[in-house]
Amino acid sequence: MIADYEKSQLVIVDVQEKLASAMPKEVVNKLLKRCELIVTAAAELSIPYICTEQYPKGLGKTLTSMLPFLSDAKFVEKKVFDCMAEPVFTRCLVKTRPQIYLMGMEAHICILQTALSLIEKGKEVFVIEDAIISRNILNKQNAISRLRQAGCIITNTESVVFEWIGSADNEAFKKVAPLIKDID
């Protein structure tokens, strides 16, 4: 199944201060660059996106370095690990956009539980493998295996962006091209 920007919505899960500080700095930096690229593409293509925050009083807010490119985000605070168990989150989902793209933290907890619930609700779930992280790489690998077995489409940042854009003639391509060079 190919990514279709007209059917897409993006969810950035829990990229927060205390969670990020528990991760290897290099991994977080790569995640931030990939988030910026995908969110920029989404914004250029009018793809709606939600940014969740797991118990921000305890884990801090979304990383301030992300705020400049999250200007159109709907922020949703939650205490549940499965975003679908948060009524505000489910109200923010656009019912006419069945493709849901997940990125963020942590792969084996909130990403996994949310993806499984979305699949259960009949959504087409794309997990952006190089834009999800866990403190422990084995936990991420296990989550990817479970997600694949459950029917999620495991993809990567560049595949999503290039599928959404479709052509170098697309005006969005000119906007995201400089960011593509920085994601490795």
Residue pairs with C-beta under 8 A, 6 or more apart in sequence:
1 124
1 153
2 163
3 99
3 101
3 126
3 155
3 159
3 160
3 163
3 164
4 99
4 163
4 164
5 45
5 47
5 164
5 165
5 166
6 97
7 97
7 98
7 99
7 124
8 42
8 47
8 97
8 99
8 100
8 101
8 164
9 47
9 48
9 49
9 50
9 93
9 94
9 97
9 99
9 100
9 101
10 38
10 39
10 42
10 47
10 48
10 49
10 50
10 100
10 101
10 103
11 49
11 50
11 51
11 52
11 83
11 100
11 101
11 102
11 103
11 104
11 114
12 35
12 39
12 49
12 50
12 51
12 52
12 62
12 66
12 70
12 73
12 103
12 104
13 52
13 83
13 102
13 103
13 104
13 105
13 110
13 111
13 114
14 52
14 53
14 54
14 59
14 104
14 105
14 106
14 110
15 31
15 32
15 35
15 51
15 62
15 63
15 66
15 104
15 105
16 53
16 54
16 56
16 59
16 60
16 61
16 62
16 63
16 105
17 59
17 60
17 61
17 63
18 58
18 59
18 60
19 54
19 59
19 60
19 105
19 106
20 28
20 63
20 105
22 135
23 105
23 133
23 135
27 133
28 133
30 130
30 183
30 184
31 103
31 104
31 105
31 131
31 133
32 63
32 65
32 66
33 179
33 182
33 183
34 103
34 128
34 130
34 131
34 157
34 183
35 66
35 69
35 103
35 104
35 131
36 66
36 69
36 179
37 157
37 161
37 176
37 179
37 180
37 182
37 183
38 101
38 103
38 128
38 131
38 157
38 160
38 161
39 49
39 69
39 70
39 73
40 69
40 175
40 176
40 179
41 47
41 160
41 161
41 164
41 165
41 172
41 175
41 176
42 48
42 49
42 164
43 49
43 69
43 72
44 171
44 172
44 175
44 176
45 164
45 165
45 172
47 164
48 74
48 94
48 97
49 70
49 72
49 73
49 74
50 73
50 74
50 75
50 76
50 89
50 92
50 93
51 62
51 66
51 70
51 73
51 74
51 75
51 76
52 75
52 76
52 77
52 78
52 83
52 86
52 89
52 104
52 110
53 59
53 61
53 62
53 75
53 76
53 77
53 78
54 78
54 79
54 81
54 110
55 77
55 78
55 79
56 77
62 70
62 75
74 92
76 83
76 86
76 88
76 89
76 92
77 88
78 85
78 86
78 88
78 89
79 86
80 86
81 109
81 110
81 113
81 114
82 110
82 113
82 114
82 116
82 117
83 89
83 110
83 113
83 114
83 117
84 90
84 114
84 117
84 118
84 121
85 117
93 100
98 122
98 123
98 124
99 123
99 124
99 126
100 118
100 123
100 124
100 125
100 126
101 126
101 127
101 128
101 160
102 111
102 114
102 115
102 125
102 126
102 127
102 128
102 132
103 128
103 131
103 132
104 110
104 111
104 131
104 132
104 133
105 111
105 132
105 133
105 134
106 132
106 133
106 134
106 135
106 139
106 140
107 132
107 133
107 134
107 139
107 140
107 143
107 144
108 134
108 139
108 140
108 142
108 143
109 134
111 127
111 132
111 143
111 147
112 143
112 146
112 147
115 125
115 127
115 147
115 150
115 152
116 146
116 147
116 150
118 125
119 125
119 150
119 151
119 152
124 153
125 147
125 151
125 152
125 153
126 152
126 153
126 155
126 160
127 144
127 147
127 152
127 153
127 154
127 155
128 155
128 156
128 157
128 160
129 144
129 154
129 155
129 156
130 156
130 157
131 156
131 157
132 140
132 143
133 140
134 140
134 143
144 154
147 154
148 154
157 183
158 180
158 183
161 176
161 180
164 172
165 172
165 173
165 176
167 173
